[in-house]
């Protein structure tokens, strides 16, 4: 469904991605794990059209998308929920969610998806008219996820969805990721919490300084000694 081939990205003189290649099959959860600075967020931002590649290709459903502007990538069916949530603090919950649907004009479909988001996140429904900035960290993460889903994507890219959340909320976020996937959405997940990410992932890739050094089914990497030592605390 989503194919990345020989992707190179530079930030000035820094070679952030050094020829990575990987696949995201339809209907699966694929995760990228690795230390800070490994290139995980850069990978997602490249796919979303927010960072320009120096070399390589990004294809979606057999079509090249690496020259498209970000809004056209969203229209094609790929959406990014960014690290740090990036909600609009002075807008209400509803206004934030509706901004997620800015590329759409199917009013009935938008209303249906809004109800679905409210089913996934009942707390957002309770806070429909609250300003985004007044929500807790966990609620803001739910809002960021809900806003992403309002574009009706086929592929949902999540950048550090559990960052800064209490353990109980982390568990809830990962349950929601599985629920999103169960609804037929393909998920590409970047996550510092390698244990939680590998538990839900069908397939995983390990990035180190801009290169993929290991890959395999999530459960298999959970048992891998190198992964255990480097990312799972032994």
C-alpha positions in Angstrom: 0.0 0.0 0.0 2.8 2.4 1.0 6.3 1.8 -0.3 9.4 3.8 0.7 12.5 3.1 -1.4 16.1 4.3 -0.9 14.9 7.4 0.9 17.6 10.0 1.7 16.9 13.2 3.6 19.3 16.0 4.7 18.9 18.8 7.3 21.6 21.2 6.1 24.8 19.1 6.4 23.2 16.4 8.5 22.3 13.2 6.6 19.1 12.3 8.6 17.9 9.4 6.5 20.5 7.2 4.7 18.7 5.2 2.1 15.9 3.5 4.0 13.4 1.2 2.3 10.3 -0.4 3.8 6.7 -1.3 3.1 3.5 -0.7 4.9 0.9 -3.3 3.9 -2.8 -2.4 3.8 -4.7 -3.0 7.0 -1.6 -3.6 9.2 0.1 -1.8 12.1 3.7 -1.1 11.3 6.0 0.6 13.8 9.3 2.3 13.6 11.4 2.2 16.8 14.8 3.6 17.7 16.5 6.2 19.9 16.1 9.9 19.6 17.6 11.2 16.4 17.4 7.9 14.6 15.2 9.4 11.9 11.8 8.1 12.9 9.9 11.5 12.8 11.8 12.6 9.7 10.4 9.5 8.0 6.8 10.3 8.8 7.3 14.0 7.9 8.8 13.0 4.5 5.8 10.7 3.7 3.5 13.6 4.7 5.3 16.0 2.3 6.5 18.2 5.1 10.2 17.4 4.5 11.7 17.2 1.1 13.7 14.1 0.1 17.1 14.4 -1.5 16.8 11.0 -3.2 14.5 7.9 -3.3 10.8 7.4 -3.8 7.6 7.3 -1.8 4.7 5.5 -3.5 1.1 5.0 -2.4 -1.2 2.5 -4.1 1.3 2.2 -6.9 1.5 6.0 -7.5 4.5 8.3 -6.6 3.5 10.9 -4.0 6.9 12.3 -3.1 6.4 15.5 -5.2 2.9 16.2 -4.0 2.2 19.1 -1.5 1.0 18.0 2.0 -2.7 18.9 1.3 -2.8 16.6 -1.7 -1.2 13.8 0.3 -4.0 14.2 2.9 -6.6 14.1 0.1 -5.0 10.9 -1.2 -5.7 9.3 2.1 -2.6 9.7 4.3 -2.7 11.7 7.5 -0.1 12.5 10.2 -0.9 13.1 13.8 2.3 15.0 14.8 4.5 14.7 17.8 3.5 17.2 20.5 -0.2 17.0 19.4 -0.2 20.5 17.8 -3.8 21.2 18.5 -5.2 24.7 18.3 -5.5 25.8 22.0 -7.9 28.7 21.4 -10.3 26.7 19.3 -13.0 24.4 20.8 -12.8 20.6 20.6 -15.4 20.6 17.8 -13.5 23.3 15.9 -10.3 21.4 16.2 -12.0 18.2 14.9 -13.7 20.0 12.0 -10.3 21.4 10.9 -9.3 17.8 10.4 -12.0 17.6 7.7 -10.9 20.7 5.8 -10.2 18.8 2.6 -13.7 17.3 2.5 -17.1 18.7 1.4 -19.3 15.6 2.0 -21.4 17.0 4.9 -23.2 13.8 5.7 -19.9 11.8 5.8 -18.3 14.4 8.0 -21.2 14.2 10.5 -21.0 10.4 10.5 -17.2 10.5 11.1 -17.6 13.0 13.9 -20.0 10.6 15.6 -17.5 7.8 15.1 -14.7 10.0 16.7 -17.0 10.8 19.6 -17.7 7.0 20.0 -13.9 6.4 20.1 -13.3 9.3 22.5 -16.4 9.8 24.7 -14.5 12.4 26.7 -14.1 14.6 23.7 -17.9 14.6 23.2 -18.3 15.7 26.8 -15.9 18.6 26.1 -17.2 19.6 22.7 -17.4 23.3 23.5 -14.2 23.5 25.7 -11.1 25.2 24.3 -8.4 22.7 23.3 -5.9 24.4 25.6 -7.9 23.6 28.7 -7.8 19.9 28.1 -5.5 17.5 30.0 -2.5 16.0 28.1 -4.3 12.8 27.5 -7.4 14.5 26.2 -5.3 16.7 23.9 -3.7 13.5 22.5 -7.2 12.1 21.9 -8.1 15.3 20.2 -5.0 15.1 17.9 -5.9 11.5 17.0 -9.6 12.5 16.4 -8.6 15.4 14.2 -6.5 13.1 12.1 -9.3 10.6 11.7 -11.7 13.4 10.5 -9.9 13.5 7.2 -11.2 9.9 6.6 -7.7 8.5 5.9 -6.7 5.1 4.8 -3.3 5.4 6.4 -2.9 7.0 9.8 0.6 8.0 10.8 1.1 8.6 14.5 4.2 10.3 15.9 4.9 9.6 19.6 1.2 9.3 20.6 2.0 8.2 24.2 4.7 10.9 24.8 4.3 12.4 28.3 1.2 10.4 29.2 0.7 8.5 32.5 0.9 4.7 32.2 -2.9 4.2 32.4 -3.4 6.7 29.5 -0.6 5.1 27.5 -2.6 1.8 27.8 -5.7 3.5 26.6 -4.0 5.2 23.7 -2.7 1.8 22.4 -6.1 0.2 22.8 -7.5 3.1 20.7 -4.7 2.4 18.0 -5.8 -1.2 17.9 -9.5 -0.1 17.6 -8.6 2.3 14.7 -6.8 -0.6 13.0 -9.8 -2.9 13.6 -11.9 -0.4 11.7 -9.8 -1.0 8.6 -7.2 1.8 8.9 -3.6 1.1 8.2 -1.3 2.5 10.9 2.3 3.6 10.7 3.5 4.3 14.3 6.6 6.0 15.6 6.9 5.5 19.3 9.6 5.8 22.0 7.7 3.2 24.1 9.1 0.3 22.1 7.5 -2.4 24.3 4.0 -1.0 23.8 4.6 -0.4 20.1 5.9 -3.9 19.4 3.1 -5.5 21.3 0.5 -4.0 18.9 2.6 -4.0 15.7 2.2 -6.6 13.0 5.6 -5.7 11.7 8.4 -3.5 12.9 11.6 -1.7 11.8 14.4 -0.6 14.0 16.1 2.6 12.9 19.6 3.7 14.1 21.2 6.9 12.9 19.1 7.1 9.7 19.4 3.4 8.7 17.1 0.4 9.2 19.2 -2.2 11.1 16.6 -4.8 12.0 13.1 -5.7 11.0 10.5 -8.4 11.6 7.1 -9.2 13.1 6.5 -7.2 16.3 6.3 -10.2 18.5 9.5 -11.6 17.1 11.4 -8.3 17.8 10.0 -8.3 21.4 12.0 -11.6 21.9 15.1 -10.4 20.0 18.0 -10.1 22.4 19.5 -7.0 20.7 16.2 -5.2 20.8 15.6 -6.2 24.5 19.0 -4.9 25.4 18.8 -1.6 23.5 15.1 -0.6 23.8 13.3 -2.8 26.4 15.6 -2.5 29.4 17.3 -5.9 29.0 
